[in-house]
């Protein structure tokens, strides 16, 4: 039984193996210089090989990517999805989809119900929405900060695309988060780390087990 979840910010073969053994549906690699999870496209491609062979979806996580980066990712990694974690507009999301041939995941920072509704503008141009906690004002990163939002804000809402819940999830709270939010997919990064950017295979396993039980 698969775990409807994405393990994000991977950088070692051991972490990738834990995600595959736990039957994650997606894995993600971060391409953002300020992140402790930043990785080179060719290194990500090597790590992604067993996941691709297993039919697990490969996601390239970016923040306001320019066309140069997009072309590098397309050539080196050929991701199934480009995740947009910046201020990309719906029109830019569409341009990226056309340029790369990849599906699009648009991450949206959430504080209140209005932020959830803002996702409607993207539904016709992306494959997935991702509702993530809005980072603190002084945060360097747009995600992966361990922040969380009120999971009941998405309860009972219907969207045109399957969507991810993100922000502050870990093996101990993801079951409750999925139940309260109604999320069809869960995303985790810092919640399965033993230090910034250092994924813990045991925590990945525990997280995916919890998602399956939810």
C-alpha positions in Angstrom: 0.0 0.0 0.0 1.5 3.3 -1.0 1.8 6.3 1.3 0.3 9.4 -0.4 3.2 11.6 0.5 6.2 13.4 -0.8 9.5 13.3 1.0 11.2 16.5 0.1 14.8 17.8 0.2 16.5 14.5 -0.3 20.3 14.5 -0.7 21.6 10.9 0.2 21.0 7.4 -1.2 19.9 6.3 2.3 17.2 8.8 2.5 16.0 8.0 -1.0 15.9 4.3 -0.2 13.9 5.0 3.0 11.4 6.9 0.9 11.1 4.1 -1.6 10.9 1.4 1.0 8.2 3.3 2.7 6.3 3.6 -0.6 6.2 7.3 -0.9 4.4 8.4 -4.1 6.7 11.4 -4.7 10.2 12.5 -3.8 11.6 16.0 -4.0 15.0 17.7 -4.6 15.6 21.3 -3.7 17.3 23.7 -6.2 17.7 26.9 -4.1 21.1 28.1 -3.0 20.0 29.5 0.3 18.6 26.1 1.4 20.6 23.6 3.4 19.0 21.0 1.1 20.3 22.6 -2.1 21.6 20.0 -4.5 23.2 20.0 -8.0 20.9 18.8 -10.9 23.3 16.0 -11.9 23.6 14.8 -8.3 19.8 14.8 -8.0 19.6 12.8 -11.2 21.9 10.1 -9.8 19.9 9.9 -6.6 16.6 9.8 -8.5 17.4 6.8 -10.7 16.0 4.1 -8.4 12.9 6.2 -7.7 12.3 6.7 -11.4 12.7 2.9 -12.0 10.1 2.3 -9.3 7.6 4.7 -10.8 7.9 7.2 -8.0 7.3 10.8 -9.2 10.4 13.1 -9.2 9.9 16.7 -8.1 12.2 19.6 -8.6 11.6 22.3 -5.9 12.4 25.8 -7.0 11.9 29.4 -5.9 11.1 31.9 -8.7 13.2 29.9 -11.2 14.6 31.6 -14.2 14.7 29.9 -17.6 18.4 29.0 -17.3 17.7 26.9 -14.2 14.6 25.4 -15.8 16.5 24.4 -18.8 19.3 22.8 -16.7 16.8 20.8 -14.7 15.0 19.6 -17.8 18.3 18.5 -19.4 19.9 16.9 -16.3 17.0 15.6 -14.2 13.9 15.5 -16.4 11.6 15.9 -13.4 8.0 14.8 -13.5 7.0 17.9 -11.6 8.4 21.4 -11.1 7.4 22.7 -7.6 7.1 26.5 -7.5 7.7 28.0 -4.1 8.1 31.7 -4.9 5.9 34.4 -6.1 5.1 32.8 -9.5 1.9 34.0 -11.1 -0.6 31.7 -12.8 0.7 32.9 -16.2 4.3 32.2 -15.2 3.3 28.7 -14.0 1.8 28.1 -17.4 4.9 29.3 -19.1 7.1 26.9 -17.0 4.8 24.0 -17.8 5.1 24.7 -21.5 8.9 25.2 -21.4 9.7 22.2 -19.4 7.0 19.7 -20.3 6.7 18.9 -16.6 3.7 19.0 -14.3 3.5 21.9 -11.9 3.0 22.0 -8.2 2.3 25.5 -6.9 3.0 26.1 -3.2 1.0 28.7 -1.5 1.8 30.2 1.9 -1.2 30.1 4.3 -2.1 32.2 7.3 -5.9 32.3 6.9 -8.8 31.2 4.8 -8.2 33.9 2.2 -4.8 32.3 1.4 -6.6 29.0 0.7 -9.0 30.7 -1.7 -6.0 32.2 -3.5 -5.2 28.8 -4.8 -8.3 28.9 -7.0 -6.4 31.2 -9.4 -3.9 28.4 -10.2 -6.2 25.4 -10.5 -6.6 25.6 -14.3 -2.8 25.8 -14.9 -1.2 23.5 -12.4 -1.4 19.8 -11.6 -1.3 20.1 -7.8 -1.6 22.9 -5.2 0.4 22.8 -2.0 -0.8 24.6 1.1 2.2 25.4 3.2 2.6 27.4 6.4 3.6 31.0 5.8 7.1 31.3 7.1 8.1 33.9 9.8 8.8 37.4 8.4 12.5 37.0 9.1 12.8 33.6 7.5 15.4 33.1 4.7 13.5 30.1 3.2 9.9 30.1 1.8 9.3 26.5 3.1 11.0 23.8 5.1 10.9 25.9 8.3 8.8 23.7 10.5 6.0 26.2 10.7 2.4 25.1 10.6 -1.0 26.6 10.0 -4.6 25.8 11.1 -5.3 22.4 9.4 -9.0 22.9 9.7 -8.9 25.7 7.1 -9.0 23.2 4.3 -11.6 20.9 5.8 -14.5 20.2 3.6 -13.1 22.2 0.7 -13.0 20.8 -2.8 -10.4 21.6 -5.4 -10.0 20.7 -9.1 -6.6 19.0 -8.4 -5.3 16.7 -5.7 -3.4 18.9 -3.3 -0.6 18.6 -0.7 -0.7 19.6 2.9 2.7 20.9 4.1 4.2 22.9 6.9 5.3 21.5 10.3 4.4 17.9 9.6 6.2 15.1 11.3 5.7 11.4 12.1 3.8 12.3 15.3 1.3 14.8 13.9 0.7 13.9 10.3 -2.1 11.5 11.0 -4.1 14.1 12.9 -3.2 16.7 10.2 -4.5 14.5 7.4 -7.7 13.8 9.3 -8.4 17.4 10.2 -7.5 18.9 6.8 -8.9 16.3 4.5 -5.6 16.4 2.6 -5.2 13.7 -0.1 -1.4 14.2 -0.1 1.1 15.1 2.6 4.5 16.7 2.2 7.4 16.7 4.6 11.0 18.0 4.8 12.3 19.3 8.1 10.0 17.0 10.0 12.1 14.0 9.1 15.5 15.5 9.7 17.9 15.2 12.6 19.6 18.5 11.6 19.2 21.1 8.9 19.2 19.2 5.6 20.1 15.9 7.3 17.3 13.4 6.6 16.9 10.6 9.1 15.8 7.3 7.3 14.0 6.1 10.5 11.9 9.3 10.7 11.1 8.9 7.0 9.9 5.4 7.6 7.8 6.5 10.6 6.3 9.4 8.7 5.2 7.2 5.8 3.8 4.6 8.1 1.7 7.3 9.8 0.4 8.6 6.5 -0.8 5.1 5.6 -2.6 4.7 8.9 -4.3 8.1 8.6 
